Amino acid sequence: MMLPDERRWRALESTHRPWARWWWLGNAVDKPTIARLLAQYCEAGFGGVEICPIYGVKGYEDRFIPFLSPEWLDLLAHTILTARKLGMEVDLTTGTGWPFGGPWVTPEWASKRLELTERLLRAGERLTTLPDGKLVSIVAVNEQGERRVLNWRVKEGKLDWTPPSGVWRLFIAVQKSPIQKVKRAAPGGEGWVVDPYSVNALRHYLARFDEAFATYRGQMPRAFFHDSFEYFGANWTEELPDAFLREHGYDLRDYLPELFGHGDAELVARIRHDYRQTVSNLHRAAIQRWTAWCHRYGSRSRNQAHGAPAHLLDLYADADIPETETFGEVDERQVPMFKLASSAAHLKGSRLASAEAFTWLGEHFQVTLAQLKPAADWLFVAGINHLIYHGIAYSPPDAPFPGWLFYASVDFAPSAGLWHDLPAFNAYVTRIQEALQSGEPDNELLFYLPWHDFWQEAGEAPLRQFTVHDQSRWFWSHPAYQLALRLWRRGYCFDFVSDEWLMRARCEQGRITFGHNRHSYRALFIPPCRFFQPQTLERLRMLVWSGATVLVVGKLPEDVPGLGRLRERRKTLTDLLAQISFVGDGDMPVQKARIGQGMILRADDAETLLVSAGISCEAMSDLGLRFIRRRLQNGWLYFIVNFSGQPINGWVSLAVPAENVQLRDPMDGRSGLAAVRRRDGQTEVYLQLDAGQSLLLFASQNSVSDAAWRYWQLIGDGVLIVGKWRVEFVEGGPNLPKPFETERLISWTELDDAEAKRFHGTARYTVTFMAPTMPADEWLLDLGQVCESARLWLNGDFVGTLWSPPFRIFVGKFLRQGVNTLVVEVTNLAANRIADLDRQGVAWKVFYDINFVNRHYQPFDASDWQPRPSGLLGPVRLLPVRIVVP
């Protein structure tokens, strides 16, 4: 059966289409296979790949190619040239595995850990040996709290000091380095991890690339990539004490006991704040230098900020393409985390905000295309518009099934189970990304992100990393997160903003802008928070003086974070707060402070504030619809998903004015003009959305040329398609089961056929039936249960591909009077075939390093899996439909 060319891949920009991380196992790649695979990826709808060299495959050692060798660079040049001929693009990780590191990283430039050792000394006693490592500081504290810094008493590796009286506790801090090897390194990339807080160390690290590229004659990647922060144990750099002293005005080495949690709780928290802020700035400086290095080669930087002990919003914005990620199951609680990356892109005017998508969404070989959709949709409504699937492993043609694989699913390789109908899902993603990469963001609020609160929460250790994996520990418990999620669920549109970005803001005609793009914000929103820097409050006052509106929930913070220059900063903050005078208005719950041309509004309830400022929400959120809105030259674009769990069939109001609304179904690309009406001064559009269904909506004041959108309703229970189904297995393995005929649709794993029970591939179901005689405007074919995706032909005409419930499609134009022939090709997952391999003890898990693990990071074993239902299970029905006009 031939499929029509629906995709137009080469007519689109490469970023409109999804990309994939492309693991080069052992760098065991060759030019013919690279060309063949890239063409295959392009045909499936991918717009680009990100090369990530990693560990190799056992038995193929003779094919390993050292990273950055002349042969490897020649393959890189071939890959980029071949991809661009196909209209694709290529990114490259700045190293192998992760994080940055390699054999050229010496201990001097490697990541470092500060360790604290405690010793008790009594009067007259001496410390005979110091802990291993480079001494950073020795602080002695007696029972009365008297403190002495003893660094100057260390000579030739020994401490020349004895307590004058009583008992003293010695806190001895030493620097350990190196502390970590590159994780999942490829041949030629094994070695120490670089110091992530040192610009000098990074310069040394990148010099190896400069040396390699000096003789490189190929084209450069679109972007270089830095993965999420996994510099395990790295909490120190030799540059930190001087940087800390410059920033905060005191020597951190004098307070190492407090840094490690000893002493007064408030002092511990304040010192840890200052330490964490300094670490953040040092790491950001390194990422900024890396971005500048990327620009030298005409490439961009793509960075995953999460996991870093840094201000994530600012760190995301330090790269050209900020990238978030999904890890495990995805739900609405993660939206604020995703929005850190999209907010960074919006603030700096970047068109792209990317995501490493689908990492460990489920177990290997058990994730369906239908499960991908809600995960992708949550990313899209959070402002992400450039998906990087995680991922595809390069696999040579002589590798036996299931080919070469990477251990962290979802596996998108051609042999891993999703490939057959993956082009249909990719088309869905492409239609959405093409839309979401157009226009400008249309968020009305700047939501202040109180990162100083996060830094000053003492926690369990000096370093505090802000990861995707444990948001519940550092993010979800803060009132700012809870309020952000509440406003999101109520339909308010906002971007997060940091202290640093507020310093760059200005007010023009009552709106806050950052100058480099056309987008501006109606108000700045301050959630409940504990700490404020004086310079942030001063900047806030200047914005208000110029005409900005600031909304404060509760009251402005009355204390400053950290310890450095504490008395001076507290006084400055107090003086600034005294200049802001709030006035009530009778019984109104909102207080107002006018400063210059603008005002600060204060209330205990967030929505009361927003209403008083004239900022409206999208009422569709109350129905369980989630959306993102973007501003176009001639109107607005919405991407809307029905996450309510129930069908939506009715009028939905929009917060923007529109005379015409065009709807577009991203599943198949069909479009039409929606029914629109004005009610109580608002535009309302009629929407019909099944649970989980999504739509693109274009709202405009201008006329739009298109046919009317098809609205419909069922007018009966329908007609069950009965008869004898002929089932043929047409593609897959390990062997094709025998064809069979049946009048009852069941999983093919229930057949008395051993090959069917372990089969992964495609079966063709054919049945003939008489067209219904009852009158109907249209007919909807409902396949019932499908395991897992289906392509349909009716009377020889291709109807479409169905990969997500409900498995229904309109077929009226394909129906004939009398006898009709329906062909359904159903493809299952690879789970049953993989389980069979493991039951037989076939050695297909032959990878170095971690080899192949399950989602709980235990050795993967599918031998006890029960057969997964496969095929067309039905019931298959034709449903009569009446076309209606709302």
Secondary structure, 3 states (H helix, E strand, C coil): CCCCCCCCHHHCCHHHCCEEEEEEECCCCCHHHHHHHHHHHHHCCCCEEEEEEECCECCCHHHCCCCCCHHHHHHHHHHHHHHHHCCCEEEEECCCCECCEECCCCHHHECEEEEEEEEEEECCCCCCCCCCCEEEEEEEEECCCCEEECHHHEECCEECCCCCCCEEEEEEEEEECCCCECECCCCCCCCEEECCCCHHHHHHHHHHHHHHHCCCCCCCCCEEEECCCCCCCCCECCCHHHHHHHHHCCCHHHHHHHHCCCCCHHHHHHHHHHHHHHHHHHHHHHHHHHHHHHHHCCCEEEECCCCCCCCHHHHHHCCCEEEEEEECCCCHHHHHHHHHHHHHHHHHCCCCCEEEEEECCCCCCCCCHHHHHHHHHHHHHCCCCEEEEEEEECCCCCCCCCCCCCCCCCCCCCCCCCHHHHHHHHHHHHHHHHHHCCCEECCCEEEECCHHHHHHCCCCCCCCCCCCCCHHHHCCCCHHHHHHHHHHHHCCCEEEECHHHHHHCEEECCEEECCCCCCEECEEEECCCCECCHHHHHHHHHHHHCCCEEEEECCCCCECCCCCCHHHHHHHHHHHHHCCCCECCCCCCCEEEEECCEEEEEECCHHHHHHHCCCCCCHHHHHCEEEEEEEECCEEEEEEEECCCCCEEEEEEECCCCCEEEEECCCCCCEEECCEEEECCEEEEEEEECCCCEEEEEEECCCCCCCECCEEEECCCCEECCCCEEEEEEEEECCCCCCEEECCCCCHHHCCCHHHHCCEEEEEEEEEEECCCCCCCEEEEECEEEECEEEEEECCEEEEEECCCCCEEECHHHCCCCEEEEEEEEECCCHHHHHHHHHHCCCCCCECCCCCECCCCCECCCCCCCCCCCEEEECCEEEEEEEECC
